Structures are given as structure tokens and as C-alpha cells.
Amino acid sequence: MNRSEIVLLYETADERETFAQAYEILSQMGISFREEAIASPPTVSSLQHLLVQIGPSVCIWAAGRSAYLLPIFAASLTQQQPLVVVPCPSPDSPISYLDTLFEIVRGYPIAFARPNDIQGATLLAVHLLAARHPSYADLLQAYLHKRIPQLN
């Protein structure tokens, strides 16, 4: 398997659909990415295998129904595995439930975006890449420069 700089992690089709804007942003920047589905139902061995596959890539997780796995992921991540979580509330996973799970992992080095804010999560993931490789800072700056209207 080839190494991708960013891994988009999801369990359900609804969670996967959240990444539409991430595909566009990462493709415009020319940053390699791939999707990884969480096995349903997940087992400890399948989660361990997934973490090995993710490796040192920056991971963006669309956490809706799969959010209950967050404490396991938080405890299993290495320092080289940055994680950005995008809450994806639904009738099965209301925001109050997600907030409770996120409170459990307070203190772990995990970044949280606003609910359904895949753009913010994607730009944060690129910013984390820039901490490793300065060339990503240039890509991020160029992308942001195109988005900000020029003031005269």
C-alpha cells in the first residue's frame, strides 16, 4: 500500500459523504490522500490493523456513529499519528452524545473541528503536515491566498 499524507477515516456511508469538500481541497493542493473504512462491527484487532495502515499519516475522522471508538483510538495513537476529528451529528449520534465522548478524551493530542466542518478540518490537517514539511506551508498559503478576496 502506498503511503498517503492524509487518511480520511469513516465507518458509515453518511460519514464518508462528509469528505466531498476534502477531496476537492486536497486535490487542488496536490496532496496525496486515501480513505480507510472502519470495519463494521470493529474488533480490537481490526482497529490495531487500521492504526498500522494509517502509520504516520495525518488522519481526519468523520466521527458520527463511529465516535464511540474515540477513546480506544485516543489511547492507541502514537505521537506520529495526528488526528483531526469532525463531529458528524445524526439522529443516531446527537451532538450531546458526541460532546460526552469528546469530553472523555480531553487531554489527548486530538484536534476537533466544528460539527460537519470538513473544510476547517482539512486545512488543519494540511497545517499539521506543514509542521513536518515546510513545502506544505507554501501549498496552504497559496490555497488560502486564492480564497481571500484582495482588498484594494
N, C-alpha and C positions, 0 to 999 in steps of 0.2 A: 504494500500500500504506500503510495507516495505521501509525503508529509505536506500538509496544508497549514498555512499560517493561522487560519481561523476555522474552528469547528462549530457548526450550527447544530445544537442538540435539542431534540424534541422526543415526545412519546406519541402523541396523537396527531391526526391529520390537521386538526384545528391549530395545534401548536406549530406545526410545520408551515401552515399558511401564513403565519405571523412573519416569516422571514422574507416575504416578497421584496420589501424595500432593502433588506440587507443584501440580497442577490445583486440588485441594481447598483448600490453604493460600492460594494466590493469589486464588482466587475468594472465599474468606471475607474476605480483606483488601480486595477490590475493586481489585486491581492488574491492569492490562492485560498480557496476555502472548500469545505466539503460538509455534507450533512452526515449526522450519525443519529440513528434512531435508538432510543432506549428500548430494550426488549420488554415486551408486554406479555405476561407479568414479569417484572425484573427479578432476578435472583442475585445473591451476593456475588457469585462467580461471573455472571453476565455484566454486573456493574464494574467489577475489577478488570475484566477484559476490556470494557469500554474505556476505562481510565488509561489503560496501557495504550489503546489505539489513539486516544486523544494526545498522549505524550505531552510535550511542552507547548503545544498549540494553545492559543487563546480560545476559550470556549464561550459562546453565547448560548444561554439556555432559555428557551421559551418555556417557562415553568407555569403550567396550568394544572391539569390533572396529575402530572408527574412531580409536582412540587413536594409531595410528601417524602421524596427521596433526597431532598436538600440536606438534611442533617448527615446522612450517610456520605454524600458527595463531599460536603464541607470537611468532614473528618478524614476523608481519604485523599484529598488533593495534596499534591506536593507544592513546594514554593514555586516551581517552574510551570504550574498549571493555573494561569489566571482564569477566573470565572466571572462572567457578567451575567446576571440573572434578569430576565424580563418577565415580570409577573403577567400572566395571561388569565385574568379572571373569567369565570364562566359560571353557569348555574351549578355545575358540579364542584367548582372551586371558587367560591366567592372571595372577594378581596379580604374580608375579615379572617377567613381561614388561611389565606396566603400570608397575611401580616403576622399571624401567630407562628407560622413556620419560619418566617424570616427573623422573627424575634429570637427564636431558638438558636439560630446560627450567628447572632450578634457577636462580634469579636473575632470571627474568622475573616481572612482577607478575601472577601467576596464583594463585588460591586453590584448594586441594584439600580436598574433603570426604573423610570415611572411605568405604571401599567401600560402594556402594549406599545411602549416607546422603542421600537426596534431601531429607528434611526439613531437615537441617542446611544443605545447600547452598541451599535455597530461602530459609531465614531469613537466611543470609549475603548472598544476593543482595538481599533487602529492606534489609538493613543498608547495603549499598553504595548503594542508592537513597536512603537517608536521609541519606547524606553530601552528596547533591546537593539534596535537597528535604526540609526538616525535617518536613513533614507525614507522610512515610513512617515517620519515627521514632515518631510517635504511633500509626500503624497497627500497627507492630511491637510496641510496648509493650502496646497493648490485646490483641493476639493472645497474647502471652506471659503477660499477666496472667490471661487466661481459662484458660490451660493449667496454671498453677502453683496447686496447692491452697493455700487460705488457711489459715494457721497461727493458731490462737487461743490 
